[in-house]
Amino acid sequence: MDLDAASLPQDKNGGASRAAVVRRGVGLFELFVAAPVVVITAIGLVQFFSLMAASAALGQAAEAGAREAALPKATFRSVSAVVERRLGGRRFSDAIDPVLVEIDGRAVYGVVRPRSGEEIMVTVSVASHSAVPDVLGYLGLSLFQPKLSRQWSLRAR
């Protein structure tokens, strides 16, 4: 955007009119005001949808873990292995917290043997910063909670 006299409306003496120069200045000012808002909104949307994708992946891993825990010969290690396999290849797969397996509210760390009708709950969590970088945090804005966590429960048959 150069302000050459040929591109601006001319006044009666052949020079650029003051109103045309002011209009160009206002447009530039609007650009400087609007651009940061648009950029921050775009970054926020990308970050929000990245968090949603990570949350969905954790939910799928928790579901797979709960289905494994419902099997007759399931162990805590087999449930953890299924969760880790489901999250394999994700950028946060190495940073997940230990999987929590509960049967009717009691934590299980060995052989998982739920009786018929008992609720099996598997919780998978990861530090939010491991799942998605907090880009908006550098600007003093953040969408993050300390942990990103998903649970899945089902009843044993």
PEWO-V801830 format. One line per field, one symbol per residue. ss: DSSP state (h for helix, s for strand, l for the rest). psi: psi as a letter, one per 30 degrees, with the letter a starting at -180 (. if undefined). burial: I if it has 16 or more other ideal C-beta (glycine too) atoms within 10 Angstrom, else O. Layout:
ss=???
psi=???
burial=???
This chain:
ss=llllhhhllslllllslhhhhhhhhhhhhhhhhhhhhhhhhhhhhhhhhhhhhhhhhhhhhhhhhhhhhlllllshhhhhhhhhhhhllllllllslllssssllsssllslllllllssssssssshhhhllllhhhhlllllllsssssssssll
psi=jkhkffflkkafgflkkeeeeeeeeeeeeeefeeeeeeeeeeeeeeeefeeeeeeeeeeeeeeeeeeefflegkleeeeeeeeeeegkflfgffgklkkkkkjhfkkkfbkjiklkfkkkkkkkllkefeekkiefffggkkgklekjkklkllkk.
burial=OOOOOOOIOOOOOOOIOOOIOOOOOOOOOOOOOOOOOOOOOOOIOOIOOOIOOIIOIIOIIIIIIIIIIIOOOIIIOIIIOIIIOIIOOIOIIOOIOOIIIIIOOOOIOOOIOIOOOOOIIIIIIIOIOIIIOOIIOOOOOOOIOOOIIIIIOOOIO
